[in-house]
Amino acid sequence: MDIYEESIGTDRLPQLRTQQSSKFRFADSLTELVPCRVSTMTSDPDLDQLAEIELRKEEEEEERGGLGDPSAPPRRTSCVDSAHPYYDVARHGMLQVTGDDNYGRKLITFSCSCMPPSHELNHQRLLQYLKYTLDQYVESDYTVVYFHHGLRSTNKPSLRWLRDAYKEFDRKYKKNLKALYVVHPTNFIRILWNIFKPIISHKFGKKLTYVNYLAELRDHLNYQQLIIPPEVLRHDEKLRAAQKGGPPPPAKVPPPRAPLPTQQFGVSLQYIRDKNKCALIPPVMSQTVSYLKQKGLHTEGIFRRSARVQLISEVQKLYNLGRPVEFERYGDVHVPAVILKSFLRELPEPLLTFALYDRVQDILQVESSLRVDAVKEVVESIPEHNYIVLKYLTCFLHMVSQESIINKMSPSNLACIFAVNLLWPPHGTVSLRALTPLNIFTQILIEHYRTVFGSRCPPAQVLP
């Protein structure tokens, strides 16, 4: 067993493609060159040169095998406000925050194919931008998806920078990182692991999962939420075609089937109402809110934490089968918190409705002093059933924020968590740029609950 296998286990090794067999031989020889203590044997320039040689070999092999694009990667500019403090880096669109994964954790992606050539990017600024963005989310559990395709000899940072970056991301960043998915790994990743093994903790290594094909991500997160560069999509198709010796197989998408009469997740509010004796508040929402109101208001970081995957799947299944759920038996107040978020996230249409997406995005165009009235006007325009459910939920979140001295969940913190679960665009996913107006809108909803919802009181209104 080599140094790489000892660190993460043979079951986590990437099943690299047969076209890359020569890379294994290269890595085997590199294992002899890369010491168990990096600082004692091979200098940074030597390691950088070895890594660059490997990247160039991969580029050549991809081009020979029809897996690469010999042309330079297309230049793209992300729709980022020029006033952004890191506009020079953010405009390339390398980093995206795209909602939550299947376990209620914030989902962050990094795409190498969006990285410009090294001489056009200040890597120290890149590091500062990464920290600036992550600082908004690392107090909660989060997941990172790293799209490796597109890292080339022309745009890769130096190994010294990578090592400094790993050290710069201290325990604050690593503690709540629950999963790191490396998509389309190549032997270059193995080289990096060999080099950095002395400074990478065993705990961090256990969070790492290799993903050879995009379809494998569906088992872990909402694939439709991901912002995947076109180059990565094309590369994935070529890999699957090469693996099978023919056209790529269809992605693993569960076949559509009629929902159960008792279904709670993945069906509309109207469906749930029709199947539950015209109950306006879906049972999964009323039960989770009721439990959290009694047991969770004083829990520090409520809604920030994820829960065991098996428990979440079990509870969702019980709800969908119409069976009783007793949260007390799970002994974890974060279970109902994750269930509530996942229920909102799996609605076919967001609670705030697709029709309001553009109006919510326009909140930044409104003067700060007028935003509460603007939010109130938007909310009062949604259908009555959605309004009743939204008012019920927001009333509860306002209660949570009232205990923020104890639970640390201010309206701003709650907005960062719930915004992407209340509204998303009808096509595509929420971009990093779109998050700011979503968060501001949701914060106003929670902080100014009584003003926003004070005028409209439907006769059938239910409050927690």
N, C-alpha and C positions, 0 to 999 in steps of 0.2 A: 504494500500500500504506500503511495507516495505522499508527499507533504500536503498536497491538495486534498486527497481523500481522507487523510487523518483529521483535517479541520472540519469538513462538512459532511463526511460520510459518502459512501459510494452511491447511495440511493438518491443523492442530490446532485450528482455529476451530470452535466449537460450531455445529452446523447448527440454528440456532434456528428455532422454529416460525413458520409464516406469520402466526399470530395476533399475533406480536410485531414485525411489520414496523415499526410506529411506534417501537419501541424502538431500532431501528437508526438512525432519523433523530435520535432524542434523543441517542444515543451519538455520532453524527457531530458534532452540535453541541457535545457535551461535550468531544470531542477537541480542539476549538478552545479550550475553556475550560481544560482540564487541561493545564498546561504540561509541558515536558520536565524542568523543575526545579520541583518542587512548591512549594518554599519561597519562590520569587521572585515568584509571581503571586497565586494564589488562597489565601485563608485557610482554615484548618481548618473554622471554622463554615460558610463558604460551601460547601465541598465536602461537609460533612455534610448540609447542607440539600439540595444537589443529589442526593445519594445517597438521602436519605429520600424526596424527590419521586419518584425512579425506583421505589423499592420500593412506594410507594403506588400508582403507576400500574400496576405489575405485579399488585398485589393486585386492583385494580379490573378489569383486563383478564382475569385468571384467573376472577374471579367472573362477569363477563359471558359469558366463553367456556365456563363450566361446568367450568373446570379447578381451581378453588379451593374452599375450604370457608369460607363466609361466617362461620361460627361461630368462636368463639375456639378455639385448639388445646386438646385435652383435657389436663388436668393428670395427670401420671403421677409416681409415686414409685418409683424403682428400689429393689430389695432390697439396700440397702447398710447395713452395720453402723453404728449410730449413733455408735460409737467411732472411725469413720474420721476422720482429721485434717481432711478436707475434706468432711465429710458434707453440709454446707449446699449444696455444689455437686454433689457426686457423686450425691446422691439423685435428681436429675433424669434421670439416665441418658443424658446427651449423649454421653459417651465410652465406648467399648467396645473391648476387646481380644479378638479372636475367632479365634485360631488363626493359621495361616500361609497365605500366598497360594500360587499354583502354583509359585513359584520358591524356596520355603523361607524366605520373609521374614515376620516377624511382621506381623499384619494389625490395624490400628487404625482404628476408625470414629468419625466425629463427625457427629451428627445435629442440624441446626438446629431441626427440628420439636419437639425436646425442650427447647429453651431457653425459660425462663419470660420474662415481660415484664421489661424492663430494670430497672424499679424494684424488682424482687424478686430480682435477682441482682447480687452484687458482682463486677464484671468483673475487678477486680484479684485477687480470690480465684479466679476462673475461670482466669486466667493461671497462678497458682501451682499450681492443681490439674492443669492440663495439663502443666506442667513436672514436677510430682511423679510423674505417671503415666508420662510419656515417659522419665523418668530410669531407669526399670526396664528399658527396652528399647532405648535409642538406641545402646548399645554394639554391638548387632547390626544387620544390615540390616533395614529395616522399610518397610512400605507404609501409606499413609493413604488411606482412602476418606471423602470429605466429601459428605454428603447435604445439598445446598443448600436443597431445598424446606422451607419452614417458617420461613425467615428473613423477618421482617416488620419494618415500620417500628416496631413496638412492642417488639421484642426484640433488634434489632441493636445491637451495640456501636458506639461512636463510631469514626470513621476514625482519630483520634489513638490510640485504644486498639489498633486493628489494626496501625497502623504501629509502635507501641511493642512490640507482641507479636512482630512479625516481627523486630525488632532484638533482642528478648530471647532469641529462639531462635537462638543463635549457631551456630558451625560444628559444635559437638558434636551438635546436633540435625539439622542440614541434611546433614552429610556422609553418614550412613548411611540417610537417607531416599532410597529408590530409585524410588518412584513415588507420585504424588499424583493420585488420581482424583476429579474434580469431577463429581458426579452431578446431572443436571437443571440445567445452568447456565442462567442467564438473562442479560439484558443488564446487570444489576447487576454480575455478575462481570467483564464487559468494562470497566465503569466503574472498578472497583477496580484492574484491571490497568493501565489508563491512568494512574491516580493513583500507583500504587506502582512503576511501571516504573523510575524513577530509582534505587530502592534494591534492586530484585530482580535478582539475578545471572543471567547467561545460563544458567549451569549449572542453577540452580534452575528456570528456565523450561522447560528440556528435560525435566524430570521430570513436568511437568504434562500430564495427559490429560483431555479432556472426554468425558463419557459421557452421551448423551442419553436412553438407556433402560436400565433395570436389566439387561436381557438381555445387553447388551454386556459387562457385568462378567464373564460366564462365561468369556470368552476369557482372562482374566487371573488369576482366583482361584476358590476353591471357593465358589460362590454360596451353597450350603447353610449355610456357616459364618456368613454375615453376619446380624447382628441389625438388621433393617430396620424402622423404625417403621411401623405400619399406615397412617399418613397418607401416607407416601412410596410405599407399595405402591399405594394408591388413586390417588395422583397419577400414577403411572407408567401405570396402566391407562387413565386418562382421556387422557393424552398420546398413547398408542398408538392409542386409538380416534379421537381428533381427527385424527391424522396420516393415518389410512387412510379417514376418513369412514365408519367403521363399527365393529363390535366389535373390540376389540384382538386382534391376531394372537397365536397361542400363543408362549410364550417359547421361545427357541432351546435346546432340550434334545436332546442327541444321542440318536438312537433306540437302544433297548436291543438288544444282540446277544450271541450266545453267545461266551464268552471262548475265546481260542485255547488249545490244549493246553499251549502253552509260556508262557501268560500269567503275569506276576508282579505286575503292578500292578492294584489294583481287584478282586482275588479273595481268597477266604478262605485262611487258613493250611492248612486241610484240603485245599482244591483244589490248592494248590501241592505239598503233601506227596504227594497221590495221583498227581500228574503228574511227580514227580521222584524216583521209586524210593524212596518213603517217607522221604526226607530230612527230618529234623525241623526243621532250620534252613533257611529259604528261601534259595535261592542268592544272591539280591540282597543279603540281609543278611550272609551269610557272606563274600561277596566284598568288599563295601564295608568291613566290619569288618576283614577281613584286610589290606586295602590301607591303611586308616587306622592300623591298629596298627603297620604298618611305616613309614609315611610321614607320618602326621599327628599323632602324639602331642605333638610339640614345636612344632606350628604355632599361633602366637598367634591366639586367636579362632576356633579350629576349631569349626564348627557355627554360628558367628554370621553368617557371610557367605553371600551367595547366589552363584549362578554364572550364566553366560550361558544365557539361555533356550533357545537353539538346542541347546546341548550337553546340557542336561537332557532335552529332548524326544528327542534322538537316542539317548541312553543308555537311556531308558525304552523306546523302540521296539525297540532291540536286545534288551533283556531279554525283552520281550513276544513277540518273534519267535524266541526261543531261540538267539540268536546270541551268540558270545563278546564280552565287554566287556573291553577293556584300558585301564584308567584311566591308565596311564603315558603313553599317546599324547595325552591331553588336557592334560597339563602343568599341572593345577590340582587341588590336593588338596581344594578345596572342592566339586568335582563329586561325588565319592563321598559326601561329607558330606551334601549336599543330597539325593542319591538315597536315602540311608538314611532321612532324615526324610520324604521324599515317599512312600516305600514304606509306612511306618507310618501316615501320614496317610490313605492311600488304601485301607487295609483296610476291608472292609464293616462289620466290628465291631472296635472298638479292642482292642489287645493285652490290656488289663486287663479287658475284657468290659463290656458294658452293665450286667450284673447287679451290678457292684461300684461303680457310679457314686455311689449314695447313701452307701454305707459310706465311700468315700474323702472325700466332702464332709463327713462327720461327724468327720473327724480333728481339727477345731478344738475339738470338744467334749471331747477327751481331754487330760488333763494332759500337759504337755510331757515330764515324766519317764517317762511310760508310752507315748509315741507310737511308739517303735521296736517295742515288743511288739505294739501295735495294728496297725501296718503289716505286720508279720510274719504276724499272724493273718489279715489280709485276703488277702495274697499267697498264703498256703498253701491258700486256698479256691478258687483258680482251676483250671480244667481242666489236666490234666498237660501237654498240648502247649503251651498258652499259657504255662504255668509254665517249661517248658524254654526257650522262645524268650525270654521275659522275663529269665530268669536269665542267658542268654547275652549279651543286650544290656546288661543292667545291669552285668555283670562287666566288659564293655568300657568302659562309661561310668565305672566306678570307676577303671579304669586311666587314663583320660583325666584324671580329677580328681586322681590321684596326681601328675600332672605340672603341676599348676596354677601352680606358681611360674614355669614357662616359658610355658605356653600360656594362662594367665589364666582357665582354665575350672574354677572351683570347683564342688562339688556344687550350690550354689545357682544359679550361672550356667547349668549344664547343665539343671537342673530348669526354669528359666524357658523354655528352648527345647524340651525334650522332653515336658513335662507334657501339653500339649494334643495331642501326637501319640501319647500312650499311652492317653488316656481322654477321652471326650466323652459327652454325654448321648444317650440313644436318640432323643430328639425335640428339635428346636431346636438351639441352639448354646451354647457355653460363654460365660457372662456374665463381666463383669469381677469380680463378687463371687465367682464360682465358681473363679476362677484361684488365689486364695490357698491354699485347701486342696489343690488339685491340685499346686501348686508345692511345698508343704510335704511332701506325701506322696512326691512324686518325689525331692525332696532327700534324704529319709530312705532311700529305696530305694538311692540311689547312695552316700551317705555311710556308711551302715551295711550295705553289701552283704553282708558276711560273716555278720553277725548275722541279717539278714532271711532269707537263703537258706541258712543253715548247717544247718538241721535236715532239710530235705526234699531228698533227692538221688536223683532217678529213675534207674533203671539205664541208660536211654538218654541221659542228660544229656550235652550237648556244650558245651564252653567254648572261648572264643577263645584 
